[in-house]
Amino acid sequence: MRPCLYPDIGKKARDLLYKDYHTDQKFTITTYTSDGVAITASGTKKNEVIFGEIQSQLKNKNITVDVKANSDSNLLTTITVNELATPGLKTIFSFAVPDQKSGKVELQYLHDYAGVNASIGLTANPVVNISSVFAINTLSVGADISFDTATGNFTKYNSGLSITTADLIASLTLNNKGDSLSASYYHLVSPLSNTAVGAELIHSFSSNENTLTFGTQHALDPLTTVKTRFNNYGKANALIQHEWRPKSFFTISAEVDTKAIEKSSKVGLSLVLKP
């Protein structure tokens, strides 16, 4: 198995069930300057409101600098250093303007049998987070904990496990301080057509509610993929995504509430342009 970090537990099923589904309009374009700086501009229209964002990225050997500005007048800078001092170690420094308490230093380390992520806020009383995953053969077990030094309280404690084979991934996670139990399943039916099925069951102990989501995907051809999903609340979604040029995608998705069919369906469009 490849080593992974805690957010990777159950990620394959989540991507199948939720990635690229949207009900708004989004446009993203990326260009490159002569000195190698990648500039990405995006705009999203949601409920008659338009949100904009522009991002620049510069890579030099093992150092990557990302600067992102949005229409809310926020500026986020992230500096990433790969393979710092030892193979598998990544250092990330980030801060946002004008939020003076947003500074954070993060360390990620991937080993053959383990993945560790640790971060600390750059304030007088920071929030400290540490997560780790240990893998043996097909089994991965991990935990994710955050501690607020200002209040002396744990703000997050999650745990999870995953079983991975060549064509199947099953995961179980306990989140929200033990209030939410999530079980997910991903099965690659046919690698040739990228046909896969997945499901996720989330149980909330506080409200005693269950949410079951089932989804599928299938490649009509090497450049076109269709996906569908349905949950126990009657929400049905479908999308079709076409790679009309390398790394450039056009996606159209729709959502229908089958328990309120008289309501209008929601349609989303996304266009990603890369050179």
C-alpha positions as CSV (number, residue, x, y, z in Angstrom):
1,M,0.0,0.0,0.0
2,R,1.0,3.6,-0.6
3,P,1.4,5.6,2.6
4,C,-1.3,8.2,3.2
5,L,-2.4,11.0,5.5
6,Y,-5.6,10.9,7.7
7,P,-7.8,12.9,5.2
8,D,-7.1,10.1,2.6
9,I,-9.1,7.6,4.6
10,G,-12.3,7.1,2.7
11,K,-11.3,9.7,0.1
12,K,-11.8,7.5,-2.9
13,A,-15.5,6.9,-2.0
14,R,-16.0,10.6,-1.2
15,D,-14.5,11.7,-4.5
16,L,-16.8,9.3,-6.4
17,L,-19.9,10.5,-4.5
18,Y,-19.3,14.3,-4.2
19,K,-16.5,15.5,-6.4
20,D,-17.5,17.8,-9.3
21,Y,-21.2,17.9,-8.4
22,H,-22.3,21.5,-8.2
23,T,-25.4,23.6,-8.8
24,D,-23.7,26.9,-9.7
25,Q,-21.7,28.2,-12.6
26,K,-17.9,28.2,-12.4
27,F,-15.2,29.3,-14.9
28,T,-11.5,28.7,-14.3
29,I,-8.6,29.6,-16.6
30,T,-4.8,29.0,-16.1
31,T,-2.0,30.7,-18.0
32,Y,1.8,30.6,-17.6
33,T,4.3,33.5,-17.8
34,S,7.6,33.3,-19.6
35,D,9.4,32.7,-16.2
36,G,7.2,29.8,-15.2
37,V,4.6,31.5,-12.9
38,A,1.2,29.9,-13.1
39,I,-1.7,32.3,-12.9
40,T,-5.2,31.0,-12.3
41,A,-8.3,33.1,-12.4
42,S,-11.7,31.8,-11.4
43,G,-15.3,33.1,-11.0
44,T,-18.3,31.4,-9.5
45,K,-21.9,32.6,-9.8
46,K,-24.2,31.4,-7.0
47,N,-27.6,32.8,-6.2
48,E,-27.0,35.8,-8.4
49,V,-23.8,36.6,-6.5
50,I,-20.4,36.4,-8.2
51,F,-17.3,35.3,-6.3
52,G,-13.9,35.8,-7.9
53,E,-10.5,34.5,-7.1
54,I,-7.0,34.8,-8.6
55,Q,-4.0,32.6,-7.7
56,S,-0.4,32.7,-8.7
57,Q,2.1,29.8,-8.2
58,L,5.8,29.8,-8.5
59,K,8.0,26.7,-8.3
60,N,11.7,26.7,-7.9
61,K,13.4,23.4,-7.3
62,N,11.7,22.0,-4.1
63,I,10.0,25.2,-3.1
64,T,6.5,26.2,-4.1
65,V,5.0,29.6,-3.3
66,D,1.2,30.1,-3.7
67,V,-0.5,33.5,-3.4
68,K,-4.3,33.6,-3.6
69,A,-6.6,36.6,-3.5
70,N,-10.4,36.6,-3.5
71,S,-13.3,39.0,-3.9
72,D,-13.7,39.3,-0.1
73,S,-10.3,41.1,0.0
74,N,-8.5,38.2,1.6
75,L,-5.0,37.3,0.7
76,L,-3.6,33.8,1.4
77,T,0.1,32.9,1.0
78,T,1.4,29.4,1.3
79,I,5.0,28.3,1.1
80,T,5.8,24.6,0.7
81,V,9.2,23.0,0.9
82,N,9.4,19.4,-0.3
83,E,12.0,16.8,0.8
84,L,13.3,19.1,3.6
85,A,16.3,17.5,5.3
86,T,15.0,14.0,4.7
87,P,13.0,12.2,1.9
88,G,9.2,12.2,2.6
89,L,9.2,15.3,4.7
90,K,7.2,18.4,3.6
91,T,7.1,21.8,5.4
92,I,4.2,24.2,4.8
93,F,4.0,27.8,6.1
94,S,0.8,29.7,5.5
95,F,-0.8,33.0,6.6
96,A,-3.7,35.2,5.5
97,V,-4.2,38.9,5.4
98,P,-5.9,40.7,7.2
99,D,-6.3,37.8,9.7
100,Q,-3.4,38.3,12.0
101,K,-4.1,35.0,13.8
102,S,-4.0,32.8,10.7
103,G,-0.3,32.0,10.6
104,K,0.4,28.3,10.7
105,V,3.4,25.9,10.3
106,E,2.7,22.4,9.2
107,L,4.9,19.3,8.8
108,Q,3.9,16.3,6.7
109,Y,5.9,13.1,6.7
110,L,5.2,10.0,4.6
111,H,7.0,6.7,5.3
112,D,6.5,3.3,3.8
113,Y,4.2,2.3,6.6
114,A,3.1,5.6,8.2
115,G,1.9,9.1,7.4
116,V,2.1,11.9,10.0
117,N,0.8,15.5,9.9
118,A,1.4,18.1,12.6
119,S,0.6,21.8,12.6
120,I,0.7,24.6,15.1
121,G,-0.7,28.1,14.9
122,L,1.7,31.1,15.1
123,T,-0.1,32.8,18.0
124,A,0.6,33.2,21.8
125,N,-2.0,30.4,22.5
126,P,-2.1,28.3,19.4
127,V,-4.2,25.4,18.3
128,V,-2.1,22.3,17.9
129,N,-3.2,19.5,15.5
130,I,-1.6,16.1,15.0
131,S,-2.8,13.2,12.8
132,S,-1.2,10.0,11.9
133,V,-2.0,6.8,9.9
134,F,-0.2,3.5,10.2
135,A,-0.5,0.8,7.5
136,I,0.2,-2.9,7.5
137,N,-0.5,-4.8,4.4
138,T,-4.1,-3.9,3.4
139,L,-5.1,-2.3,6.8
140,S,-4.7,1.4,7.7
141,V,-5.5,2.8,11.1
142,G,-5.4,6.5,12.0
143,A,-6.4,9.3,14.3
144,D,-6.8,13.1,14.1
145,I,-6.6,15.3,17.2
146,S,-6.7,19.1,17.8
147,F,-6.0,20.9,21.1
148,D,-6.6,24.5,21.9
149,T,-4.0,25.7,24.3
150,A,-6.0,28.9,25.1
151,T,-8.9,27.0,26.5
152,G,-7.2,23.7,27.4
153,N,-9.8,21.8,25.5
154,F,-9.7,19.2,22.7
155,T,-11.5,20.8,19.7
156,K,-11.3,17.7,17.5
157,Y,-10.7,14.0,17.9
158,N,-11.4,11.7,15.1
159,S,-10.4,8.1,14.3
160,G,-10.7,5.8,11.4
161,L,-9.6,2.6,9.6
162,S,-9.5,1.5,6.0
163,I,-9.1,-1.8,4.2
164,T,-7.6,-1.5,0.7
165,T,-7.3,-4.2,-2.0
166,A,-6.6,-3.9,-5.7
167,D,-10.3,-3.1,-6.6
168,L,-12.0,-2.4,-3.2
169,I,-11.7,0.1,-0.4
170,A,-13.8,0.0,2.7
171,S,-13.5,2.7,5.4
172,L,-14.9,3.4,8.9
173,T,-14.5,6.7,10.7
174,L,-15.7,8.2,13.9
175,N,-15.9,12.0,13.7
176,N,-17.2,15.1,15.4
177,K,-15.9,14.2,18.8
178,G,-17.5,10.7,18.6
179,D,-20.9,12.0,17.5
180,S,-20.8,10.9,13.8
181,L,-20.0,7.4,12.5
182,S,-19.3,7.1,8.8
183,A,-18.9,3.9,6.8
184,S,-17.9,4.1,3.1
185,Y,-17.3,1.6,0.3
186,Y,-15.7,1.9,-3.1
187,H,-15.4,-0.8,-5.7
188,L,-13.7,-0.6,-9.1
189,V,-15.8,-2.8,-11.3
190,S,-14.0,-2.4,-14.5
191,P,-10.6,-0.6,-14.9
192,L,-10.9,-0.5,-18.7
193,S,-14.1,1.7,-18.5
194,N,-13.3,3.2,-15.1
195,T,-16.6,1.8,-13.9
196,A,-17.0,2.1,-10.1
197,V,-19.7,2.0,-7.5
198,G,-19.6,3.5,-4.0
199,A,-21.7,4.2,-1.0
200,E,-21.5,6.1,2.3
201,L,-23.6,5.7,5.4
202,I,-23.4,8.5,8.1
203,H,-25.1,8.0,11.4
204,S,-25.5,10.9,13.9
205,F,-25.7,9.7,17.5
206,S,-27.1,13.1,18.8
207,S,-30.0,13.3,16.3
208,N,-30.3,9.6,15.6
209,E,-30.4,10.3,11.9
210,N,-28.9,8.3,9.1
211,T,-27.8,9.6,5.6
212,L,-27.2,6.9,3.0
213,T,-25.7,8.0,-0.4
214,F,-25.1,5.6,-3.3
215,G,-23.2,6.5,-6.5
216,T,-21.7,5.2,-9.7
217,Q,-19.3,6.3,-12.4
218,H,-18.6,5.1,-15.9
219,A,-16.3,6.3,-18.8
220,L,-18.2,6.5,-22.1
221,D,-14.8,6.9,-23.8
222,P,-11.3,7.9,-22.7
223,L,-12.3,11.6,-22.5
224,T,-15.9,11.5,-21.2
225,T,-17.2,10.3,-17.8
226,V,-20.7,10.1,-16.4
227,K,-21.6,9.9,-12.7
228,T,-24.8,9.5,-10.8
229,R,-25.7,9.5,-7.1
230,F,-28.9,9.2,-4.9
231,N,-29.5,9.5,-1.2
232,N,-32.2,8.4,1.2
233,Y,-33.7,11.9,1.3
234,G,-34.7,11.7,-2.4
235,K,-32.0,13.9,-3.9
236,A,-30.8,12.6,-7.2
237,N,-27.7,14.0,-9.1
238,A,-26.1,13.3,-12.4
239,L,-23.1,14.8,-14.3
240,I,-21.2,14.4,-17.5
241,Q,-17.6,15.6,-17.8
242,H,-15.6,15.9,-21.0
243,E,-11.9,16.5,-21.3
244,W,-12.0,18.4,-24.6
245,R,-8.2,19.2,-24.5
246,P,-5.5,18.0,-22.1
247,K,-6.3,19.0,-18.5
248,S,-9.2,21.1,-19.7
249,F,-12.7,20.0,-18.7
250,F,-16.3,20.9,-19.3
251,T,-18.8,19.6,-16.7
252,I,-22.5,19.9,-16.5
253,S,-24.4,18.5,-13.5
254,A,-28.0,18.5,-12.4
255,E,-29.9,17.8,-9.1
256,V,-33.5,16.8,-8.7
257,D,-35.5,16.4,-5.5
258,T,-37.6,13.3,-6.2
259,K,-39.8,13.9,-3.1
260,A,-40.7,17.4,-4.4
261,I,-40.7,16.9,-8.1
262,E,-42.8,20.1,-8.7
263,K,-39.7,22.1,-7.7
264,S,-37.3,23.1,-10.5
265,S,-34.2,21.0,-10.9
266,K,-30.9,22.7,-10.3
267,V,-28.2,22.8,-13.0
268,G,-24.5,23.6,-12.7
269,L,-21.8,24.3,-15.3
270,S,-18.1,24.2,-14.9
271,L,-15.4,25.1,-17.4
272,V,-11.7,24.6,-16.7
273,L,-9.1,25.9,-19.2
274,K,-5.4,25.0,-19.0
275,P,-2.7,25.4,-21.7
